[in-house]
Amino acid sequence: MIQIVIIDDSPFIIKAIKKTLEPHGFNIIGHALNGKDGLEVIWQKKPDIVILDVTMPIMDGLETAKFIFEHKIPVKVIMLSAMGDDELIETAKNYGVKEFLNKPLKTDDLINVIKSLA
């Protein structure tokens, strides 16, 4: 079973992703509302995949992705953003982000991306 951590500053988005993924057999093992807390959850839970929002307080998604890859944390990152500009996507991919999805999320897109990374 694929283990997933969600890091997003919106409790509504976290709940919606969890509600979307769990019926498809994915295990949501933790979540956080910012990158700093998210890194703690990643260290503790050791997920296979992290679903990471770009815009968050304290530590944003790009900073979090950069930390994950600089420290060689063995996790695949899917980044979410409502602002899918090309420069942002390029920066995220340079930090090792595997996939980039735009909000609002399409259920099938998210499920297919997770399956492709598993």
Buried (B, 14 or more C-beta within 10 A) or exposed (E): EBBBBBBBBBEEBBEBBBEBBEEEEBEBBBBBBBBBBBBEBBEEBBBBBBBBBBBBEBBBBBBBBBBBBEEEBEBBBBBBBEEBEEEBBEBBBEBBBBBBBEBEBEEEEBBEBBEEBE
